[in-house]
Amino acid sequence: MRIDITQIVIALIGLLSTVLTGFAIPWLKSKIDINNGKVSENQAAMIKLVINTAVKAAEQLYNSEEGKEKKAYVVNLLAEQGIDIGLPEIDAAIEAAVLELHRQINE
């Protein structure tokens, strides 16, 4: 007997997205002054965690051929929370998270 866990995974991604947009990103935004580039080491780690989580959610929600849509999902998620996605460091962090996720998948 084979059990399809697709609906469970989709529900977990939805829950993770809710937690991310409801708690983690607003907390992160309140703790850093990202527009002036003043980010402590701990804050940079939190930004990386938020971006990594958003990238993993996008990977789960979209097909492998939908790269532009995946990135747009991550960028929109950050923008909705007021995080300036125009910063080159944020874009680089998104690309690094995608690369790391692909490396993990291919191992």
C-alpha positions as CSV (number, residue, x, y, z in Angstrom):
1,M,0.0,0.0,0.0
2,R,1.5,3.3,-1.1
3,I,0.6,6.5,0.8
4,D,0.6,9.8,-1.0
5,I,2.0,12.5,1.3
6,T,1.7,15.3,-1.3
7,Q,-1.2,17.0,0.5
8,I,0.7,16.8,3.8
9,V,3.8,18.4,2.3
10,I,1.7,21.2,0.7
11,A,0.0,21.9,4.0
12,L,3.4,22.0,5.8
13,I,4.7,24.4,3.2
14,G,1.6,26.6,3.7
15,L,2.1,26.6,7.4
16,L,5.8,27.4,7.1
17,S,5.0,30.3,4.8
18,T,2.4,31.6,7.3
19,V,4.9,31.4,10.1
20,L,7.6,33.0,8.0
21,T,5.4,35.9,6.8
22,G,3.6,36.3,10.1
23,F,6.5,36.2,12.6
24,A,10.0,35.7,11.3
25,I,10.1,38.4,8.6
26,P,8.4,41.1,10.7
27,W,10.7,40.3,13.6
28,L,13.7,40.4,11.3
29,K,12.5,43.7,9.8
30,S,12.1,45.3,13.3
31,K,15.6,44.2,14.3
32,I,17.7,45.5,11.3
33,D,18.2,48.6,9.4
34,I,18.6,46.9,6.0
35,N,18.1,50.1,4.0
36,N,21.3,51.5,5.4
37,G,23.2,48.2,5.2
38,K,23.8,48.1,9.0
39,V,23.5,44.4,9.6
40,S,25.1,42.5,12.5
41,E,26.4,39.0,12.2
42,N,23.4,37.6,14.0
43,Q,21.0,39.6,11.8
44,A,22.9,38.4,8.7
45,A,22.4,34.8,9.9
46,M,18.7,35.5,10.3
47,I,18.4,37.0,6.9
48,K,20.1,33.9,5.4
49,L,17.7,31.6,7.3
50,V,14.7,33.5,6.1
51,I,15.9,33.5,2.5
52,N,16.8,29.8,2.7
53,T,13.4,28.9,4.0
54,A,11.7,31.0,1.3
55,V,13.8,29.3,-1.4
56,K,12.9,25.9,-0.1
57,A,9.2,26.8,-0.1
58,A,9.5,28.1,-3.7
59,E,11.2,24.9,-4.8
60,Q,8.4,22.8,-3.3
61,L,5.6,25.0,-4.8
62,Y,6.9,25.3,-8.4
63,N,8.1,22.9,-11.1
64,S,11.8,22.7,-11.9
65,E,11.3,24.7,-15.1
66,E,9.8,27.6,-13.4
67,G,13.0,29.3,-12.2
68,K,11.8,32.9,-12.8
69,E,8.5,32.2,-10.9
70,K,10.5,30.7,-8.0
71,K,12.7,33.7,-7.7
72,A,9.7,36.0,-8.0
73,Y,8.0,34.2,-5.1
74,V,11.0,34.7,-2.9
75,V,11.5,38.3,-3.9
76,N,7.8,39.1,-3.4
77,L,7.7,37.4,0.0
78,L,10.6,39.6,1.1
79,A,9.1,42.7,-0.5
80,E,5.7,42.2,1.1
81,Q,7.5,42.4,4.4
82,G,9.3,45.6,3.5
83,I,12.8,44.0,3.0
84,D,14.6,45.9,0.3
85,I,15.1,43.4,-2.5
86,G,17.1,45.9,-4.5
87,L,20.2,45.3,-2.4
88,P,22.8,43.2,-4.3
89,E,23.5,41.3,-1.1
90,I,19.9,40.1,-0.9
91,D,20.0,39.0,-4.5
92,A,23.3,37.2,-4.0
93,A,21.9,35.5,-0.9
94,I,18.9,34.2,-2.9
95,E,21.2,32.8,-5.6
96,A,23.5,31.2,-3.0
97,A,20.5,29.6,-1.3
98,V,19.3,28.2,-4.6
99,L,22.8,26.8,-5.4
100,E,23.1,25.2,-2.0
101,L,19.6,23.6,-2.3
102,H,20.5,22.2,-5.7
103,R,23.7,20.7,-4.3
104,Q,21.8,19.1,-1.4
105,I,19.2,17.7,-3.8
106,N,21.9,16.2,-6.1
107,E,23.8,14.5,-3.3
